[in-house]
Every structure is written in C-alpha cells, then in structure tokens.
Amino acid sequence: MDFWLTDEIKELMFRPCLDISGHIGRRLDNRRRMDESIDERALTEDFVDHFDSRSSISSWNGVINRLREYQIFLNTSVKKCTREHHIGAEKR
C-alpha cells in the first residue's frame, strides 16, 4: 500500500460517494413512498451535480480543502454531455 494512503485520506475520498449514494437512495425511497414514477434523468442530473465541485450541492465541498492539507489535489469538475438528451448515453 502507498504510504500516503492513510485511513483518514481513505475516509475523505469515500465520503462524497457515501453522501451521494445516501442522497439518491433517500430520493428513490421518497418517490416509492409517494407512489410516484422514478425519473432516471433527474436522478442522473442530481448525481452528476453532487460530484461536480463547481456545483453548490457538491459532496466534494470541504473534502477538497482537507485533501489539499495532505498535498493531494483533485479536479472534481464534471463536463456534462450536451448531446445525451438527443441521442442517449448508450449511443455516445
């Protein structure tokens, strides 16, 4: 294992993934409880926005600064596809 990959750094790296999966899970549960259909596009947009550090709802907020303290620099900005809604993600 790499010497820099400590338990604290692992926790910082996993935290956004756990936050996002919990958020999406709560949204899905809420839709099911309300007996509403699940809009895959809305969930995908929400998922991407939570991973994009430029978004106000980013799960990376705070984590990026903590990682910099360890001299770890990540680019967590996401470039969204503008064509997907025309052709579908599977055809890219």
Secondary structure, DSSP 8 states (H G I E B T S, - for coil): --TT--HHHHHHHHHHHHHHHHHHHHHHHHHHHTT----HHHHHHHHHHHH-TTSTT-TTTTHHHHHHTTT----------SSHHHH-GGG-
